[in-house]
Amino acid sequence: MSVNRYRSQRIELFLNRFNPDSQTKILDVGGSSEIWLDTGLNRNVTLLNLTKPKKRDLDLGFQCVQADALNMKEIQDQAYDIAFSNSVIEHVGGYSEQKKLADEIRRVGKSYWIQTPNRYFPIEPHLMFPYAQFLPSIAERWVALYWPYSSYRRWGVEKKRTIQFLDKTLLLTEGELRTLFPNSTIYKEKIAGITKSLIAWKKGE
């Protein structure tokens, strides 16, 4: 199954769980417009990223905020009905950085929906190599730079940036995700009966 197909199923599941309407305010932390384009929620969604807003996203009706997801000081407590994040928390650094992001998400959102790859899935999702997440750092770097199916190599990411991405990537286990989001429900996205990714979600009162 393609990545786009998984994303389509994921957003459909999100919509079924939360049933957002025209008044629902959604903050997509570290996200992009693509996942929302077929939902009709463009004007409900604020995209928060470290990089400057893209003209295309603004033209499509999205609100955009340039900010640090680990310290969203620009945003008041419970300012959004839903804080949403897809495949971001594993890219912010070590566990202490992940906790900062989790704390901020729970602070700014009345509800939340956080997806991340499962650390124990047999194929590392960025390198497409069996159990690459458990390799020594030097071996993992070799896979990222020279394995032909590595996403970094296929996308033409320069070597220096590839190493930077690797150094900030830490896949989470189900137990770690539960610790970061202690009052959440964990949904397991499976392939061939094996948990591919994890979603921590909580619906506010």
GUVOLUM-122465 format. One record per residue (C-alpha): residue in one letter; x, y, z. Coordinates in nm, 4 decimals, padded with zeros to 6 digits. Example, Ala and Ser with C-alpha at 12.3 -4.5 7.8 and 13.67 -1.06 7.14 Angstrom:
BEGIN
[a,[01.2300,-00.4500,00.7800]]
[s,[01.3670,-00.1060,00.7140]]
REM end
This chain:
BEGIN
[m,[00.0000,00.0000,00.0000]]
[s,[00.1335,00.3452,-00.0930]]
[v,[00.2205,00.6175,00.1555]]
[n,[-00.0533,00.8370,00.0063]]
[r,[-00.3069,00.5591,00.0595]]
[y,[-00.2104,00.5303,00.4256]]
[r,[-00.2410,00.9064,00.4665]]
[s,[-00.5860,00.9041,00.3045]]
[q,[-00.7035,00.6310,00.5383]]
[r,[-00.5535,00.8142,00.8344]]
[i,[-00.7280,01.1429,00.7593]]
[e,[-01.0548,00.9571,00.7035]]
[l,[-01.0164,00.7951,01.0451]]
[f,[-00.9427,01.1350,01.1982]]
[l,[-01.2546,01.2860,01.0415]]
[n,[-01.4684,00.9984,01.1693]]
[r,[-01.3302,01.0322,01.5232]]
[f,[-01.3675,01.4105,01.5536]]
[n,[-01.6317,01.5059,01.2942]]
[p,[-01.4998,01.8638,01.2551]]
[d,[-01.7363,02.1271,01.1189]]
[s,[-01.6952,02.4781,00.9795]]
[q,[-01.6362,02.6179,01.3299]]
[t,[-01.3648,02.3708,01.4331]]
[k,[-01.0197,02.5270,01.4734]]
[i,[-00.7366,02.2851,01.3887]]
[l,[-00.3654,02.3419,01.4415]]
[d,[-00.1467,02.1179,01.2248]]
[v,[00.1906,02.1121,01.3995]]
[g,[00.4712,02.0651,01.1478]]
[g,[00.2273,01.9779,00.8728]]
[s,[00.1600,02.0636,00.5112]]
[s,[-00.1508,02.1431,00.3135]]
[e,[-00.1551,01.8245,00.1040]]
[i,[-00.3228,01.6030,00.3619]]
[w,[-00.6148,01.8475,00.3971]]
[l,[-00.6902,01.9280,00.0342]]
[d,[-00.9802,01.6835,-00.0090]]
[t,[-01.1393,01.7523,00.3300]]
[g,[-01.2919,02.0953,00.2680]]
[l,[-01.1268,02.2168,00.5893]]
[n,[-00.8674,02.4489,00.4372]]
[r,[-00.9965,02.7556,00.6196]]
[n,[-01.0225,02.5667,00.9487]]
[v,[-00.6569,02.4618,00.9521]]
[t,[-00.3559,02.6580,01.0708]]
[l,[-00.0212,02.5167,00.9565]]
[l,[00.2609,02.5718,01.2055]]
[n,[00.6196,02.5267,01.0844]]
[l,[00.9704,02.6574,01.1462]]
[t,[00.9902,02.7687,00.7835]]
[k,[00.8202,03.0665,00.6245]]
[p,[00.4614,03.0152,00.4999]]
[k,[00.4253,02.8990,00.1422]]
[k,[00.2322,03.1263,-00.0941]]
[r,[00.0430,02.8247,-00.2292]]
[d,[-00.0852,02.7349,00.1176]]
[l,[-00.1980,03.0915,00.1813]]
[d,[-00.3679,03.1064,-00.1588]]
[l,[-00.5552,02.7847,-00.0733]]
[g,[-00.7010,02.9485,00.2370]]
[f,[-00.4808,02.8002,00.5076]]
[q,[-00.3678,03.0105,00.7997]]
[c,[00.0078,02.9771,00.8495]]
[v,[00.2268,03.0421,01.1527]]
[q,[00.6067,03.0407,01.1618]]
[a,[00.7003,02.9195,01.5095]]
[d,[00.8915,02.6607,01.7105]]
[a,[00.6661,02.3653,01.7910]]
[l,[00.8659,02.2977,02.1091]]
[n,[00.7720,02.6386,02.2470]]
[m,[00.4533,02.7733,02.0920]]
[k,[00.4549,03.0841,02.3076]]
[e,[00.2562,03.2718,02.0443]]
[i,[-00.0452,03.0472,02.1105]]
[q,[-00.2656,03.0650,02.4175]]
[d,[-00.3721,02.7630,02.6221]]
[q,[-00.6537,02.5609,02.4610]]
[a,[-00.6622,02.8031,02.1663]]
[y,[-00.7468,02.5260,01.9187]]
[d,[-01.0209,02.2659,01.9216]]
[i,[-00.7783,02.0068,01.7842]]
[a,[-00.3991,01.9910,01.7744]]
[f,[-00.2963,01.7587,01.4899]]
[s,[00.0466,01.6253,01.3968]]
[n,[00.1454,01.3630,01.1418]]
[s,[00.4935,01.2045,01.1424]]
[v,[00.6616,01.4973,01.3188]]
[i,[00.7326,01.4068,01.6821]]
[e,[00.9974,01.1525,01.5801]]
[h,[01.1976,01.4294,01.4068]]
[v,[01.2415,01.6903,01.6809]]
[g,[01.5450,01.5415,01.8584]]
[g,[01.5771,01.3279,02.1689]]
[y,[01.3151,01.2257,02.4213]]
[s,[01.3388,01.5560,02.6110]]
[e,[01.2508,01.7466,02.2923]]
[q,[00.9678,01.5044,02.2212]]
[k,[00.8297,01.5703,02.5687]]
[k,[00.8400,01.9458,02.5088]]
[l,[00.6413,01.8987,02.1883]]
[a,[00.3912,01.6676,02.3579]]
[d,[00.3443,01.9123,02.6459]]
[e,[00.2855,02.1994,02.4043]]
[i,[00.0372,02.0002,02.1964]]
[r,[-00.1623,01.9101,02.5064]]
[r,[-00.1491,02.2744,02.6170]]
[v,[-00.2720,02.4422,02.2965]]
[g,[-00.5308,02.1824,02.1923]]
[k,[-00.8567,02.0917,02.3639]]
[s,[-00.8251,01.7644,02.1725]]
[y,[-00.5314,01.6125,01.9887]]
[w,[-00.4342,01.3571,01.7254]]
[i,[-00.0652,01.2606,01.7012]]
[q,[00.0670,00.9989,01.4585]]
[t,[00.4188,00.8537,01.4568]]
[p,[00.5873,00.5432,01.3095]]
[n,[00.6218,00.2440,01.5402]]
[r,[00.9839,00.1900,01.6423]]
[y,[00.9378,-00.1881,01.6360]]
[f,[00.8037,-00.2110,01.2815]]
[p,[01.0575,-00.4265,01.0915]]
[i,[01.1290,-00.1703,00.8170]]
[e,[01.2608,00.1716,00.9195]]
[p,[01.0219,00.4051,00.7311]]
[h,[01.2737,00.6698,00.6225]]
[l,[01.5562,00.4373,00.5205]]
[m,[01.3414,00.1443,00.3988]]
[f,[01.5955,-00.0938,00.5473]]
[p,[01.5218,-00.3775,00.7942]]
[y,[01.5735,-00.2694,01.1570]]
[a,[01.7934,00.0247,01.0571]]
[q,[01.6702,00.2067,01.3691]]
[f,[01.8672,-00.0405,01.5824]]
[l,[02.1945,-00.0179,01.3903]]
[p,[02.5012,00.1624,01.5285]]
[s,[02.5089,00.5255,01.4200]]
[i,[02.7868,00.4752,01.1627]]
[a,[02.5976,00.1883,00.9961]]
[e,[02.2702,00.3815,00.9961]]
[r,[02.4445,00.6725,00.8261]]
[w,[02.5848,00.4409,00.5588]]
[v,[02.2358,00.3067,00.4880]]
[a,[02.0916,00.6591,00.4687]]
[l,[02.3597,00.7767,00.2270]]
[y,[02.4142,00.4737,00.0051]]
[w,[02.1197,00.2317,00.0292]]
[p,[01.9306,00.2917,-00.2991]]
[y,[01.5866,00.2830,-00.1335]]
[s,[01.6746,00.5362,00.1378]]
[s,[01.4292,00.8274,00.1182]]
[y,[01.7129,01.0729,00.1694]]
[r,[01.9014,00.9346,-00.1291]]
[r,[01.5925,00.9078,-00.3498]]
[w,[01.4976,01.2684,-00.2727]]
[g,[01.8493,01.3926,-00.3401]]
[v,[01.9079,01.5290,00.0104]]
[e,[02.2679,01.6444,00.0472]]
[k,[02.4881,01.4424,00.2811]]
[k,[02.5220,01.7080,00.5504]]
[r,[02.1459,01.7570,00.5771]]
[t,[02.0895,01.3804,00.5759]]
[i,[02.3149,01.3431,00.8808]]
[q,[02.1355,01.6325,01.0505]]
[f,[01.7976,01.4658,00.9891]]
[l,[01.9265,01.1343,01.1221]]
[d,[02.0658,01.2955,01.4358]]
[k,[01.7219,01.4445,01.5121]]
[t,[01.5225,01.1287,01.4388]]
[l,[01.4107,00.9032,01.7218]]
[l,[01.1296,00.6557,01.6628]]
[l,[00.8902,00.5961,01.9509]]
[t,[00.7533,00.2793,02.1066]]
[e,[00.3919,00.2431,02.2122]]
[g,[00.4947,00.2709,02.5775]]
[e,[00.6864,00.5941,02.5172]]
[l,[00.3938,00.7448,02.3265]]
[r,[00.1599,00.6540,02.6139]]
[t,[00.3957,00.8251,02.8580]]
[l,[00.4040,01.1416,02.6465]]
[f,[00.0251,01.1438,02.6087]]
[p,[-00.0924,00.9731,02.9305]]
[n,[-00.4676,01.0292,02.8881]]
[s,[-00.4865,00.9284,02.5252]]
[t,[-00.6271,00.6348,02.3355]]
[i,[-00.3653,00.4590,02.1203]]
[y,[-00.4743,00.3444,01.7749]]
[k,[-00.2486,00.0936,01.6001]]
[e,[-00.2179,00.1212,01.2241]]
[k,[-00.1243,-00.2250,01.0980]]
[i,[00.0134,-00.3930,00.7894]]
[a,[00.0098,-00.7734,00.7656]]
[g,[-00.0910,-00.7800,01.1311]]
[i,[00.2167,-00.5816,01.2433]]
[t,[00.1818,-00.2326,01.3910]]
[k,[00.3251,00.0092,01.1351]]
[s,[00.2428,00.3325,01.3125]]
[l,[00.0800,00.4598,01.6294]]
[i,[-00.1761,00.7329,01.6839]]
[a,[-00.2332,00.8932,02.0227]]
[w,[-00.5659,01.0742,02.0293]]
[k,[-00.7888,01.2354,02.2853]]
[k,[-01.1205,01.4093,02.2379]]
[g,[-01.1892,01.6985,02.4712]]
[e,[-01.5037,01.7427,02.6750]]
REM end
